[in-house]
Amino acid sequence: RLLQLQALGRQLGVPTVACGDVHMHTRGRRALQDVLTGIRHHLPVAEAGYHLHPNGERHLRPLAALEGLYPAALRT
């Protein structure tokens, strides 16, 4: 699917970006993300359950870390 989206981007002249479903700028801000999710769903964090992300992996990553996650063949 990534290759198809990159081909479409090239065809349309639009650069592609890997974003990884980021919800916080650093892993350490997960508690804030959980509180905001609880507020959005009108629930205390202790009762938010499956509305919360299961871990703190949805944070911004440095370019070096992204290069390790995405194969060079997918980068343009």
Predicted model as a PDB file, atoms N, CA, C, CB and O in Angstrom, pLDDT in the B-factor column:
MODEL        1                                                                  
ATOM      1  N   ARG A   1       0.824  -1.191   0.000  1.00 83.00           N  
ATOM      2  CA  ARG A   1       0.000   0.000   0.000  1.00 83.00           C  
ATOM      3  C   ARG A   1       0.867   1.253   0.000  1.00 83.00           C  
ATOM      4  CB  ARG A   1      -0.937  -0.001   1.204  1.00 83.00           C  
ATOM      5  O   ARG A   1       0.545   2.234  -0.670  1.00 83.00           O  
ATOM      6  N   LEU A   2       1.976   1.223   0.756  1.00 80.00           N  
ATOM      7  CA  LEU A   2       2.868   2.388   0.773  1.00 80.00           C  
ATOM      8  C   LEU A   2       3.410   2.694  -0.615  1.00 80.00           C  
ATOM      9  CB  LEU A   2       4.027   2.158   1.743  1.00 80.00           C  
ATOM     10  O   LEU A   2       3.471   3.856  -1.017  1.00 80.00           O  
ATOM     11  N   LEU A   3       3.801   1.665  -1.344  1.00 84.00           N  
ATOM     12  CA  LEU A   3       4.322   1.878  -2.690  1.00 84.00           C  
ATOM     13  C   LEU A   3       3.265   2.495  -3.600  1.00 84.00           C  
ATOM     14  CB  LEU A   3       4.820   0.559  -3.280  1.00 84.00           C  
ATOM     15  O   LEU A   3       3.579   3.359  -4.419  1.00 84.00           O  
ATOM     16  N   GLN A   4       2.020   2.059  -3.464  1.00 89.00           N  
ATOM     17  CA  GLN A   4       0.932   2.626  -4.266  1.00 89.00           C  
ATOM     18  C   GLN A   4       0.706   4.098  -3.936  1.00 89.00           C  
ATOM     19  CB  GLN A   4      -0.361   1.837  -4.043  1.00 89.00           C  
ATOM     20  O   GLN A   4       0.501   4.919  -4.830  1.00 89.00           O  
ATOM     21  N   LEU A   5       0.743   4.422  -2.655  1.00 85.00           N  
ATOM     22  CA  LEU A   5       0.540   5.810  -2.248  1.00 85.00           C  
ATOM     23  C   LEU A   5       1.690   6.690  -2.698  1.00 85.00           C  
ATOM     24  CB  LEU A   5       0.375   5.902  -0.739  1.00 85.00           C  
ATOM     25  O   LEU A   5       1.473   7.836  -3.094  1.00 85.00           O  
ATOM     26  N   GLN A   6       2.910   6.174  -2.644  1.00 85.00           N  
ATOM     27  CA  GLN A   6       4.054   6.947  -3.128  1.00 85.00           C  
ATOM     28  C   GLN A   6       3.951   7.179  -4.630  1.00 85.00           C  
ATOM     29  CB  GLN A   6       5.369   6.231  -2.793  1.00 85.00           C  
ATOM     30  O   GLN A   6       4.239   8.277  -5.108  1.00 85.00           O  
ATOM     31  N   ALA A   7       3.544   6.157  -5.378  1.00 90.00           N  
ATOM     32  CA  ALA A   7       3.374   6.309  -6.829  1.00 90.00           C  
ATOM     33  C   ALA A   7       2.309   7.366  -7.124  1.00 90.00           C  
ATOM     34  CB  ALA A   7       2.985   4.951  -7.484  1.00 90.00           C  
ATOM     35  O   ALA A   7       2.483   8.190  -8.022  1.00 90.00           O  
ATOM     36  N   LEU A   8       1.212   7.344  -6.372  1.00 92.00           N  
ATOM     37  CA  LEU A   8       0.166   8.345  -6.559  1.00 92.00           C  
ATOM     38  C   LEU A   8       0.694   9.742  -6.248  1.00 92.00           C  
ATOM     39  CB  LEU A   8      -1.047   8.026  -5.672  1.00 92.00           C  
ATOM     40  O   LEU A   8       0.399  10.698  -6.966  1.00 92.00           O  
ATOM     41  N   GLY A   9       1.472   9.854  -5.179  1.00 89.00           N  
ATOM     42  CA  GLY A   9       2.066  11.143  -4.832  1.00 89.00           C  
ATOM     43  C   GLY A   9       2.973  11.670  -5.929  1.00 89.00           C  
ATOM     44  O   GLY A   9       2.930  12.855  -6.261  1.00 89.00           O  
ATOM     45  N   ARG A  10       3.801  10.787  -6.497  1.00 91.00           N  
ATOM     46  CA  ARG A  10       4.679  11.203  -7.604  1.00 91.00           C  
ATOM     47  C   ARG A  10       3.846  11.628  -8.810  1.00 91.00           C  
ATOM     48  CB  ARG A  10       5.647  10.055  -8.000  1.00 91.00           C  
ATOM     49  O   ARG A  10       4.145  12.633  -9.454  1.00 91.00           O  
ATOM     50  N   GLN A  11       2.800  10.860  -9.111  1.00 95.00           N  
ATOM     51  CA  GLN A  11       1.938  11.153 -10.245  1.00 95.00           C  
ATOM     52  C   GLN A  11       1.280  12.528 -10.099  1.00 95.00           C  
ATOM     53  CB  GLN A  11       0.870  10.069 -10.390  1.00 95.00           C  
ATOM     54  O   GLN A  11       1.159  13.272 -11.073  1.00 95.00           O  
ATOM     55  N   LEU A  12       0.864  12.853  -8.894  1.00 95.00           N  
ATOM     56  CA  LEU A  12       0.189  14.128  -8.633  1.00 95.00           C  
ATOM     57  C   LEU A  12       1.149  15.254  -8.270  1.00 95.00           C  
ATOM     58  CB  LEU A  12      -0.812  13.955  -7.525  1.00 95.00           C  
ATOM     59  O   LEU A  12       0.732  16.403  -8.129  1.00 95.00           O  
ATOM     60  N   GLY A  13       2.433  14.932  -8.119  1.00 94.00           N  
ATOM     61  CA  GLY A  13       3.403  15.949  -7.734  1.00 94.00           C  
ATOM     62  C   GLY A  13       3.292  16.376  -6.285  1.00 94.00           C  
ATOM     63  O   GLY A  13       3.628  17.507  -5.934  1.00 94.00           O  
ATOM     64  N   VAL A  14       2.811  15.454  -5.430  1.00 91.00           N  
ATOM     65  CA  VAL A  14       2.627  15.741  -4.010  1.00 91.00           C  
ATOM     66  C   VAL A  14       3.612  14.894  -3.210  1.00 91.00           C  
ATOM     67  CB  VAL A  14       1.155  15.460  -3.563  1.00 91.00           C  
ATOM     68  O   VAL A  14       3.600  13.669  -3.333  1.00 91.00           O  
ATOM     69  N   PRO A  15       4.468  15.515  -2.392  1.00 84.00           N  
ATOM     70  CA  PRO A  15       5.398  14.709  -1.594  1.00 84.00           C  
ATOM     71  C   PRO A  15       4.667  13.878  -0.544  1.00 84.00           C  
ATOM     72  CB  PRO A  15       6.428  15.610  -0.915  1.00 84.00           C  
ATOM     73  O   PRO A  15       3.632  14.294  -0.024  1.00 84.00           O  
ATOM     74  N   THR A  16       5.208  12.708  -0.237  1.00 79.00           N  
ATOM     75  CA  THR A  16       4.615  11.848   0.782  1.00 79.00           C  
ATOM     76  C   THR A  16       5.336  12.040   2.102  1.00 79.00           C  
ATOM     77  CB  THR A  16       4.664  10.372   0.351  1.00 79.00           C  
ATOM     78  O   THR A  16       6.511  12.406   2.144  1.00 79.00           O  
ATOM     79  N   VAL A  17       4.608  11.787   3.178  1.00 76.00           N  
ATOM     80  CA  VAL A  17       5.140  11.972   4.528  1.00 76.00           C  
ATOM     81  C   VAL A  17       4.739  10.783   5.383  1.00 76.00           C  
ATOM     82  CB  VAL A  17       4.630  13.302   5.158  1.00 76.00           C  
ATOM     83  O   VAL A  17       3.601  10.318   5.312  1.00 76.00           O  
ATOM     84  N   ALA A  18       5.673  10.286   6.195  1.00 70.00           N  
ATOM     85  CA  ALA A  18       5.351   9.247   7.174  1.00 70.00           C  
ATOM     86  C   ALA A  18       5.011   9.951   8.483  1.00 70.00           C  
ATOM     87  CB  ALA A  18       6.545   8.223   7.361  1.00 70.00           C  
ATOM     88  O   ALA A  18       5.812  10.739   8.986  1.00 70.00           O  
ATOM     89  N   CYS A  19       3.835   9.677   9.039  1.00 72.00           N  
ATOM     90  CA  CYS A  19       3.455  10.396  10.259  1.00 72.00           C  
ATOM     91  C   CYS A  19       3.185   9.481  11.447  1.00 72.00           C  
ATOM     92  CB  CYS A  19       2.237  11.228   9.994  1.00 72.00           C  
ATOM     93  O   CYS A  19       3.270   9.938  12.587  1.00 72.00           O  
ATOM     94  N   GLY A  20       2.865   8.219  11.228  1.00 75.00           N  
ATOM     95  CA  GLY A  20       2.760   7.261  12.318  1.00 75.00           C  
ATOM     96  C   GLY A  20       1.664   7.484  13.338  1.00 75.00           C  
ATOM     97  O   GLY A  20       1.784   7.000  14.464  1.00 75.00           O  
ATOM     98  N   ASP A  21       0.604   8.191  12.998  1.00 86.00           N  
ATOM     99  CA  ASP A  21      -0.516   8.393  13.918  1.00 86.00           C  
ATOM    100  C   ASP A  21      -0.073   8.997  15.249  1.00 86.00           C  
ATOM    101  CB  ASP A  21      -1.225   7.074  14.166  1.00 86.00           C  
ATOM    102  O   ASP A  21      -0.414   8.493  16.320  1.00 86.00           O  
ATOM    103  N   VAL A  22       0.689  10.082  15.162  1.00 90.00           N  
ATOM    104  CA  VAL A  22       1.255  10.747  16.339  1.00 90.00           C  
ATOM    105  C   VAL A  22       0.157  11.425  17.153  1.00 90.00           C  
ATOM    106  CB  VAL A  22       2.318  11.779  15.918  1.00 90.00           C  
ATOM    107  O   VAL A  22      -0.705  12.107  16.599  1.00 90.00           O  
ATOM    108  N   HIS A  23       0.194  11.234  18.479  1.00 92.00           N  
ATOM    109  CA  HIS A  23      -0.769  11.864  19.384  1.00 92.00           C  
ATOM    110  C   HIS A  23      -0.107  12.682  20.482  1.00 92.00           C  
ATOM    111  CB  HIS A  23      -1.646  10.815  20.007  1.00 92.00           C  
ATOM    112  O   HIS A  23      -0.803  13.353  21.244  1.00 92.00           O  
ATOM    113  N   MET A  24       1.223  12.646  20.585  1.00 93.00           N  
ATOM    114  CA  MET A  24       1.934  13.418  21.604  1.00 93.00           C  
ATOM    115  C   MET A  24       3.358  13.699  21.115  1.00 93.00           C  
ATOM    116  CB  MET A  24       1.955  12.656  22.970  1.00 93.00           C  
ATOM    117  O   MET A  24       3.891  12.955  20.292  1.00 93.00           O  
ATOM    118  N   HIS A  25       3.963  14.757  21.613  1.00 92.00           N  
ATOM    119  CA  HIS A  25       5.293  15.084  21.121  1.00 92.00           C  
ATOM    120  C   HIS A  25       6.383  14.223  21.759  1.00 92.00           C  
ATOM    121  CB  HIS A  25       5.584  16.542  21.371  1.00 92.00           C  
ATOM    122  O   HIS A  25       7.404  13.963  21.121  1.00 92.00           O  
ATOM    123  N   THR A  26       6.195  13.781  22.983  1.00 93.00           N  
ATOM    124  CA  THR A  26       7.146  12.861  23.617  1.00 93.00           C  
ATOM    125  C   THR A  26       6.365  11.772  24.350  1.00 93.00           C  
ATOM    126  CB  THR A  26       8.099  13.621  24.604  1.00 93.00           C  
ATOM    127  O   THR A  26       5.215  11.967  24.742  1.00 93.00           O  
ATOM    128  N   ARG A  27       7.003  10.646  24.521  1.00 91.00           N  
ATOM    129  CA  ARG A  27       6.371   9.511  25.203  1.00 91.00           C  
ATOM    130  C   ARG A  27       5.925   9.888  26.616  1.00 91.00           C  
ATOM    131  CB  ARG A  27       7.337   8.321  25.261  1.00 91.00           C  
ATOM    132  O   ARG A  27       4.926   9.372  27.117  1.00 91.00           O  
ATOM    133  N   GLY A  28       6.669  10.784  27.247  1.00 93.00           N  
ATOM    134  CA  GLY A  28       6.375  11.184  28.623  1.00 93.00           C  
ATOM    135  C   GLY A  28       5.073  11.962  28.783  1.00 93.00           C  
ATOM    136  O   GLY A  28       4.638  12.207  29.908  1.00 93.00           O  
ATOM    137  N   ARG A  29       4.447  12.353  27.681  1.00 95.00           N  
ATOM    138  CA  ARG A  29       3.194  13.104  27.752  1.00 95.00           C  
ATOM    139  C   ARG A  29       1.963  12.201  27.616  1.00 95.00           C  
ATOM    140  CB  ARG A  29       3.171  14.170  26.668  1.00 95.00           C  
ATOM    141  O   ARG A  29       0.857  12.691  27.389  1.00 95.00           O  
ATOM    142  N   ARG A  30       2.151  10.903  27.752  1.00 95.00           N  
ATOM    143  CA  ARG A  30       1.027   9.980  27.616  1.00 95.00           C  
ATOM    144  C   ARG A  30      -0.072  10.260  28.640  1.00 95.00           C  
ATOM    145  CB  ARG A  30       1.512   8.548  27.760  1.00 95.00           C  
ATOM    146  O   ARG A  30      -1.255  10.144  28.322  1.00 95.00           O  
ATOM    147  N   ALA A  31       0.304  10.624  29.852  1.00 96.00           N  
ATOM    148  CA  ALA A  31      -0.716  10.909  30.871  1.00 96.00           C  
ATOM    149  C   ALA A  31      -1.639  12.036  30.413  1.00 96.00           C  
ATOM    150  CB  ALA A  31      -0.052  11.282  32.213  1.00 96.00           C  
ATOM    151  O   ALA A  31      -2.853  11.965  30.602  1.00 96.00           O  
ATOM    152  N   LEU A  32      -1.059  13.073  29.812  1.00 96.00           N  
ATOM    153  CA  LEU A  32      -1.875  14.171  29.297  1.00 96.00           C  
ATOM    154  C   LEU A  32      -2.790  13.665  28.175  1.00 96.00           C  
ATOM    155  CB  LEU A  32      -0.974  15.326  28.786  1.00 96.00           C  
ATOM    156  O   LEU A  32      -3.966  14.027  28.126  1.00 96.00           O  
ATOM    157  N   GLN A  33      -2.262  12.843  27.288  1.00 96.00           N  
ATOM    158  CA  GLN A  33      -3.078  12.267  26.214  1.00 96.00           C  
ATOM    159  C   GLN A  33      -4.244  11.465  26.791  1.00 96.00           C  
ATOM    160  CB  GLN A  33      -2.217  11.371  25.301  1.00 96.00           C  
ATOM    161  O   GLN A  33      -5.366  11.543  26.290  1.00 96.00           O  
ATOM    162  N   ASP A  34      -3.973  10.696  27.843  1.00 97.00           N  
ATOM    163  CA  ASP A  34      -5.030   9.902  28.479  1.00 97.00           C  
ATOM    164  C   ASP A  34      -6.106  10.801  29.087  1.00 97.00           C  
ATOM    165  CB  ASP A  34      -4.434   8.991  29.563  1.00 97.00           C  
ATOM    166  O   ASP A  34      -7.296  10.506  28.976  1.00 97.00           O  
ATOM    167  N   VAL A  35      -5.696  11.885  29.723  1.00 97.00           N  
ATOM    168  CA  VAL A  35      -6.658  12.819  30.328  1.00 97.00           C  
ATOM    169  C   VAL A  35      -7.518  13.464  29.243  1.00 97.00           C  
ATOM    170  CB  VAL A  35      -5.920  13.913  31.152  1.00 97.00           C  
ATOM    171  O   VAL A  35      -8.736  13.564  29.389  1.00 97.00           O  
ATOM    172  N   LEU A  36      -6.882  13.901  28.158  1.00 97.00           N  
ATOM    173  CA  LEU A  36      -7.644  14.521  27.075  1.00 97.00           C  
ATOM    174  C   LEU A  36      -8.627  13.533  26.446  1.00 97.00           C  
ATOM    175  CB  LEU A  36      -6.695  15.067  26.006  1.00 97.00           C  
ATOM    176  O   LEU A  36      -9.736  13.914  26.073  1.00 97.00           O  
ATOM    177  N   THR A  37      -8.227  12.278  26.330  1.00 97.00           N  
ATOM    178  CA  THR A  37      -9.122  11.249  25.802  1.00 97.00           C  
ATOM    179  C   THR A  37     -10.300  11.043  26.745  1.00 97.00           C  
ATOM    180  CB  THR A  37      -8.366   9.920  25.591  1.00 97.00           C  
ATOM    181  O   THR A  37     -11.442  10.926  26.302  1.00 97.00           O  
ATOM    182  N   GLY A  38     -10.024  11.001  28.037  1.00 97.00           N  
ATOM    183  CA  GLY A  38     -11.106  10.874  29.019  1.00 97.00           C  
ATOM    184  C   GLY A  38     -12.084  12.030  28.926  1.00 97.00           C  
ATOM    185  O   GLY A  38     -13.297  11.825  28.979  1.00 97.00           O  
ATOM    186  N   ILE A  39     -11.568  13.237  28.788  1.00 98.00           N  
ATOM    187  CA  ILE A  39     -12.429  14.417  28.654  1.00 98.00           C  
ATOM    188  C   ILE A  39     -13.283  14.300  27.394  1.00 98.00           C  
ATOM    189  CB  ILE A  39     -11.582  15.716  28.614  1.00 98.00           C  
ATOM    190  O   ILE A  39     -14.486  14.557  27.432  1.00 98.00           O  
ATOM    191  N   ARG A  40     -12.671  13.916  26.289  1.00 97.00           N  
ATOM    192  CA  ARG A  40     -13.401  13.798  25.025  1.00 97.00           C  
ATOM    193  C   ARG A  40     -14.555  12.807  25.119  1.00 97.00           C  
ATOM    194  CB  ARG A  40     -12.454  13.376  23.914  1.00 97.00           C  
ATOM    195  O   ARG A  40     -15.603  13.000  24.502  1.00 97.00           O  
ATOM    196  N   HIS A  41     -14.354  11.742  25.897  1.00 98.00           N  
ATOM    197  CA  HIS A  41     -15.386  10.709  26.030  1.00 98.00           C  
ATOM    198  C   HIS A  41     -16.234  10.871  27.298  1.00 98.00           C  
ATOM    199  CB  HIS A  41     -14.739   9.338  26.027  1.00 98.00           C  
ATOM    200  O   HIS A  41     -17.067  10.019  27.608  1.00 98.00           O  
ATOM    201  N   HIS A  42     -16.015  11.972  28.026  1.00 98.00           N  
ATOM    202  CA  HIS A  42     -16.780  12.260  29.254  1.00 98.00           C  
ATOM    203  C   HIS A  42     -16.631  11.129  30.279  1.00 98.00           C  
ATOM    204  CB  HIS A  42     -18.278  12.472  28.916  1.00 98.00           C  
ATOM    205  O   HIS A  42     -17.599  10.700  30.906  1.00 98.00           O  
ATOM    206  N   LEU A  43     -15.382  10.660  30.427  1.00 98.00           N  
ATOM    207  CA  LEU A  43     -15.090   9.569  31.357  1.00 98.00           C  
ATOM    208  C   LEU A  43     -13.872   9.899  32.194  1.00 98.00           C  
ATOM    209  CB  LEU A  43     -14.871   8.252  30.601  1.00 98.00           C  
ATOM    210  O   LEU A  43     -12.968  10.583  31.714  1.00 98.00           O  
ATOM    211  N   PRO A  44     -13.821   9.429  33.447  1.00 98.00           N  
ATOM    212  CA  PRO A  44     -12.567   9.519  34.188  1.00 98.00           C  
ATOM    213  C   PRO A  44     -11.553   8.579  33.533  1.00 98.00           C  
ATOM    214  CB  PRO A  44     -12.776   9.161  35.704  1.00 98.00           C  
ATOM    215  O   PRO A  44     -11.938   7.569  32.943  1.00 98.00           O  
ATOM    216  N   VAL A  45     -10.283   8.897  33.629  1.00 97.00           N  
ATOM    217  CA  VAL A  45      -9.245   8.070  33.003  1.00 97.00           C  
ATOM    218  C   VAL A  45      -9.358   6.620  33.467  1.00 97.00           C  
ATOM    219  CB  VAL A  45      -7.843   8.625  33.329  1.00 97.00           C  
ATOM    220  O   VAL A  45      -9.178   5.701  32.668  1.00 97.00           O  
ATOM    221  N   ALA A  46      -9.649   6.408  34.731  1.00 97.00           N  
ATOM    222  CA  ALA A  46      -9.748   5.044  35.265  1.00 97.00           C  
ATOM    223  C   ALA A  46     -10.856   4.227  34.603  1.00 97.00           C  
ATOM    224  CB  ALA A  46      -9.986   5.093  36.760  1.00 97.00           C  
ATOM    225  O   ALA A  46     -10.839   2.997  34.658  1.00 97.00           O  
ATOM    226  N   GLU A  47     -11.814   4.903  33.980  1.00 97.00           N  
ATOM    227  CA  GLU A  47     -12.912   4.200  33.322  1.00 97.00           C  
ATOM    228  C   GLU A  47     -12.840   4.277  31.796  1.00 97.00           C  
ATOM    229  CB  GLU A  47     -14.230   4.762  33.793  1.00 97.00           C  
ATOM    230  O   GLU A  47     -13.727   3.768  31.111  1.00 97.00           O  
ATOM    231  N   ALA A  48     -11.806   4.901  31.264  1.00 97.00           N  
ATOM    232  CA  ALA A  48     -11.715   5.122  29.816  1.00 97.00           C  
ATOM    233  C   ALA A  48     -11.348   3.852  29.045  1.00 97.00           C  
ATOM    234  CB  ALA A  48     -10.691   6.203  29.526  1.00 97.00           C  
ATOM    235  O   ALA A  48     -11.643   3.749  27.854  1.00 97.00           O  
ATOM    236  N   GLY A  49     -10.718   2.898  29.700  1.00 96.00           N  
ATOM    237  CA  GLY A  49     -10.444   1.584  29.112  1.00 96.00           C  
ATOM    238  C   GLY A  49      -9.929   1.595  27.693  1.00 96.00           C  
ATOM    239  O   GLY A  49      -8.862   2.142  27.413  1.00 96.00           O  
ATOM    240  N   TYR A  50     -10.696   0.982  26.788  1.00 96.00           N  
ATOM    241  CA  TYR A  50     -10.254   0.820  25.403  1.00 96.00           C  
ATOM    242  C   TYR A  50     -10.230   2.117  24.604  1.00 96.00           C  
ATOM    243  CB  TYR A  50     -11.139  -0.159  24.712  1.00 96.00           C  
ATOM    244  O   TYR A  50      -9.752   2.123  23.470  1.00 96.00           O  
ATOM    245  N   HIS A  51     -10.725   3.202  25.156  1.00 97.00           N  
ATOM    246  CA  HIS A  51     -10.614   4.493  24.476  1.00 97.00           C  
ATOM    247  C   HIS A  51      -9.162   4.983  24.497  1.00 97.00           C  
ATOM    248  CB  HIS A  51     -11.546   5.537  25.137  1.00 97.00           C  
ATOM    249  O   HIS A  51      -8.761   5.776  23.644  1.00 97.00           O  
ATOM    250  N   LEU A  52      -8.382   4.514  25.465  1.00 97.00           N  
ATOM    251  CA  LEU A  52      -6.982   4.940  25.609  1.00 97.00           C  
ATOM    252  C   LEU A  52      -6.083   4.110  24.707  1.00 97.00           C  
ATOM    253  CB  LEU A  52      -6.519   4.821  27.079  1.00 97.00           C  
ATOM    254  O   LEU A  52      -6.380   2.954  24.407  1.00 97.00           O  
ATOM    255  N   HIS A  53      -4.989   4.710  24.283  1.00 94.00           N  
ATOM    256  CA  HIS A  53      -3.995   3.957  23.519  1.00 94.00           C  
ATOM    257  C   HIS A  53      -3.322   2.961  24.459  1.00 94.00           C  
ATOM    258  CB  HIS A  53      -2.938   4.911  22.857  1.00 94.00           C  
ATOM    259  O   HIS A  53      -3.122   3.276  25.633  1.00 94.00           O  
ATOM    260  N   PRO A  54      -2.965   1.767  23.978  1.00 93.00           N  
ATOM    261  CA  PRO A  54      -2.413   0.745  24.869  1.00 93.00           C  
ATOM    262  C   PRO A  54      -0.994   1.025  25.357  1.00 93.00           C  
ATOM    263  CB  PRO A  54      -2.431  -0.565  24.175  1.00 93.00           C  
ATOM    264  O   PRO A  54      -0.543   0.410  26.324  1.00 93.00           O  
ATOM    265  N   ASN A  55      -0.285   1.945  24.701  1.00 92.00           N  
ATOM    266  CA  ASN A  55       1.085   2.247  25.123  1.00 92.00           C  
ATOM    267  C   ASN A  55       1.444   3.669  24.699  1.00 92.00           C  
ATOM    268  CB  ASN A  55       2.094   1.223  24.520  1.00 92.00           C  
ATOM    269  O   ASN A  55       0.620   4.379  24.123  1.00 92.00           O  
ATOM    270  N   GLY A  56       2.668   4.074  24.984  1.00 90.00           N  
ATOM    271  CA  GLY A  56       3.115   5.432  24.678  1.00 90.00           C  
ATOM    272  C   GLY A  56       3.886   5.546  23.381  1.00 90.00           C  
ATOM    273  O   GLY A  56       4.728   6.434  23.249  1.00 90.00           O  
ATOM    274  N   GLU A  57       3.627   4.679  22.422  1.00 90.00           N  
ATOM    275  CA  GLU A  57       4.403   4.668  21.185  1.00 90.00           C  
ATOM    276  C   GLU A  57       3.942   5.679  20.139  1.00 90.00           C  
ATOM    277  CB  GLU A  57       4.357   3.310  20.594  1.00 90.00           C  
ATOM    278  O   GLU A  57       4.589   5.807  19.100  1.00 90.00           O  
ATOM    279  N   ARG A  58       2.872   6.384  20.371  1.00 92.00           N  
ATOM    280  CA  ARG A  58       2.354   7.314  19.362  1.00 92.00           C  
ATOM    281  C   ARG A  58       2.924   8.716  19.581  1.00 92.00           C  
ATOM    282  CB  ARG A  58       0.809   7.353  19.403  1.00 92.00           C  
ATOM    283  O   ARG A  58       2.182   9.684  19.745  1.00 92.00           O  
ATOM    284  N   HIS A  59       4.239   8.804  19.580  1.00 91.00           N  
ATOM    285  CA  HIS A  59       4.923  10.077  19.787  1.00 91.00           C  
ATOM    286  C   HIS A  59       5.818  10.389  18.591  1.00 91.00           C  
ATOM    287  CB  HIS A  59       5.753  10.046  21.092  1.00 91.00           C  
ATOM    288  O   HIS A  59       6.141   9.508  17.793  1.00 91.00           O  
ATOM    289  N   LEU A  60       6.210  11.649  18.482  1.00 89.00           N  
ATOM    290  CA  LEU A  60       7.139  12.046  17.419  1.00 89.00           C  
ATOM    291  C   LEU A  60       8.459  11.325  17.617  1.00 89.00           C  
ATOM    292  CB  LEU A  60       7.354  13.586  17.404  1.00 89.00           C  
ATOM    293  O   LEU A  60       8.881  11.086  18.749  1.00 89.00           O  
ATOM    294  N   ARG A  61       9.103  10.982  16.529  1.00 87.00           N  
ATOM    295  CA  ARG A  61      10.396  10.287  16.593  1.00 87.00           C  
ATOM    296  C   ARG A  61      11.431  11.050  15.782  1.00 87.00           C  
ATOM    297  CB  ARG A  61      10.270   8.830  16.076  1.00 87.00           C  
ATOM    298  O   ARG A  61      11.084  11.710  14.802  1.00 87.00           O  
ATOM    299  N   PRO A  62      12.691  10.968  16.174  1.00 87.00           N  
ATOM    300  CA  PRO A  62      13.744  11.612  15.379  1.00 87.00           C  
ATOM    301  C   PRO A  62      13.872  10.918  14.018  1.00 87.00           C  
ATOM    302  CB  PRO A  62      15.105  11.578  16.138  1.00 87.00           C  
ATOM    303  O   PRO A  62      13.487   9.759  13.862  1.00 87.00           O  
ATOM    304  N   LEU A  63      14.407  11.628  13.060  1.00 82.00           N  
ATOM    305  CA  LEU A  63      14.559  11.095  11.706  1.00 82.00           C  
ATOM    306  C   LEU A  63      15.336   9.777  11.709  1.00 82.00           C  
ATOM    307  CB  LEU A  63      15.266  12.118  10.811  1.00 82.00           C  
ATOM    308  O   LEU A  63      14.985   8.857  10.970  1.00 82.00           O  
ATOM    309  N   ALA A  64      16.372   9.675  12.519  1.00 84.00           N  
ATOM    310  CA  ALA A  64      17.167   8.437  12.566  1.00 84.00           C  
ATOM    311  C   ALA A  64      16.307   7.239  12.979  1.00 84.00           C  
ATOM    312  CB  ALA A  64      18.349   8.597  13.544  1.00 84.00           C  
ATOM    313  O   ALA A  64      16.478   6.143  12.445  1.00 84.00           O  
ATOM    314  N   ALA A  65      15.400   7.438  13.909  1.00 84.00           N  
ATOM    315  CA  ALA A  65      14.513   6.354  14.339  1.00 84.00           C  
ATOM    316  C   ALA A  65      13.524   5.984  13.236  1.00 84.00           C  
ATOM    317  CB  ALA A  65      13.755   6.756  15.613  1.00 84.00           C  
ATOM    318  O   ALA A  65      13.223   4.806  13.042  1.00 84.00           O  
ATOM    319  N   LEU A  66      13.021   6.975  12.520  1.00 80.00           N  
ATOM    320  CA  LEU A  66      12.097   6.705  11.420  1.00 80.00           C  
ATOM    321  C   LEU A  66      12.790   5.948  10.290  1.00 80.00           C  
ATOM    322  CB  LEU A  66      11.506   8.013  10.890  1.00 80.00           C  
ATOM    323  O   LEU A  66      12.198   5.071   9.662  1.00 80.00           O  
ATOM    324  N   GLU A  67      14.043   6.296  10.043  1.00 81.00           N  
ATOM    325  CA  GLU A  67      14.792   5.603   8.982  1.00 81.00           C  
ATOM    326  C   GLU A  67      14.931   4.112   9.313  1.00 81.00           C  
ATOM    327  CB  GLU A  67      16.196   6.245   8.795  1.00 81.00           C  
ATOM    328  O   GLU A  67      14.984   3.276   8.412  1.00 81.00           O  
ATOM    329  N   GLY A  68      14.990   3.790  10.590  1.00 81.00           N  
ATOM    330  CA  GLY A  68      15.060   2.388  10.989  1.00 81.00           C  
ATOM    331  C   GLY A  68      13.730   1.658  10.860  1.00 81.00           C  
ATOM    332  O   GLY A  68      13.693   0.436  10.712  1.00 81.00           O  
ATOM    333  N   LEU A  69      12.631   2.422  10.916  1.00 77.00           N  
ATOM    334  CA  LEU A  69      11.305   1.818  10.815  1.00 77.00           C  
ATOM    335  C   LEU A  69      10.818   1.642   9.371  1.00 77.00           C  
ATOM    336  CB  LEU A  69      10.318   2.658  11.574  1.00 77.00           C  
ATOM    337  O   LEU A  69      10.083   0.704   9.062  1.00 77.00           O  
ATOM    338  N   TYR A  70      11.240   2.556   8.500  1.00 74.00           N  
ATOM    339  CA  TYR A  70      10.776   2.527   7.117  1.00 74.00           C  
ATOM    340  C   TYR A  70      11.928   2.141   6.196  1.00 74.00           C  
ATOM    341  CB  TYR A  70      10.186   3.895   6.706  1.00 74.00           C  
ATOM    342  O   TYR A  70      12.947   2.830   6.180  1.00 74.00           O  
ATOM    343  N   PRO A  71      11.799   1.079   5.440  1.00 69.00           N  
ATOM    344  CA  PRO A  71      12.875   0.631   4.558  1.00 69.00           C  
ATOM    345  C   PRO A  71      13.259   1.706   3.541  1.00 69.00           C  
ATOM    346  CB  PRO A  71      12.459  -0.645   3.832  1.00 69.00           C  
ATOM    347  O   PRO A  71      12.423   2.508   3.123  1.00 69.00           O  
ATOM    348  N   ALA A  72      14.515   1.712   3.155  1.00 68.00           N  
ATOM    349  CA  ALA A  72      15.019   2.695   2.198  1.00 68.00           C  
ATOM    350  C   ALA A  72      14.259   2.619   0.886  1.00 68.00           C  
ATOM    351  CB  ALA A  72      16.510   2.485   1.950  1.00 68.00           C  
ATOM    352  O   ALA A  72      14.096   3.637   0.213  1.00 68.00           O  
ATOM    353  N   ALA A  73      13.790   1.442   0.507  1.00 55.00           N  
ATOM    354  CA  ALA A  73      13.056   1.292  -0.759  1.00 55.00           C  
ATOM    355  C   ALA A  73      11.763   2.093  -0.762  1.00 55.00           C  
ATOM    356  CB  ALA A  73      12.748  -0.179  -1.021  1.00 55.00           C  
ATOM    357  O   ALA A  73      11.253   2.429  -1.831  1.00 55.00           O  
ATOM    358  N   LEU A  74      11.225   2.404   0.402  1.00 58.00           N  
ATOM    359  CA  LEU A  74       9.986   3.151   0.479  1.00 58.00           C  
ATOM    360  C   LEU A  74      10.227   4.660   0.523  1.00 58.00           C  
ATOM    361  CB  LEU A  74       9.199   2.717   1.693  1.00 58.00           C  
ATOM    362  O   LEU A  74       9.296   5.440   0.319  1.00 58.00           O  
ATOM    363  N   ARG A  75      11.459   5.075   0.785  1.00 59.00           N  
ATOM    364  CA  ARG A  75      11.766   6.503   0.872  1.00 59.00           C  
ATOM    365  C   ARG A  75      12.086   7.037  -0.499  1.00 59.00           C  
ATOM    366  CB  ARG A  75      12.934   6.764   1.834  1.00 59.00           C  
ATOM    367  O   ARG A  75      12.743   6.375  -1.302  1.00 59.00           O  
ATOM    368  N   THR A  76      11.617   8.248  -0.764  1.00 56.00           N  
ATOM    369  CA  THR A  76      11.926   8.878  -2.050  1.00 56.00           C  
ATOM    370  C   THR A  76      12.629  10.178  -1.827  1.00 56.00           C  
ATOM    371  CB  THR A  76      10.665   9.101  -2.878  1.00 56.00           C  
ATOM    372  O   THR A  76      12.976  10.866  -2.787  1.00 56.00           O  
TER     373      THR A  76                                                      
ENDMDL                                                                          
END                                                                             
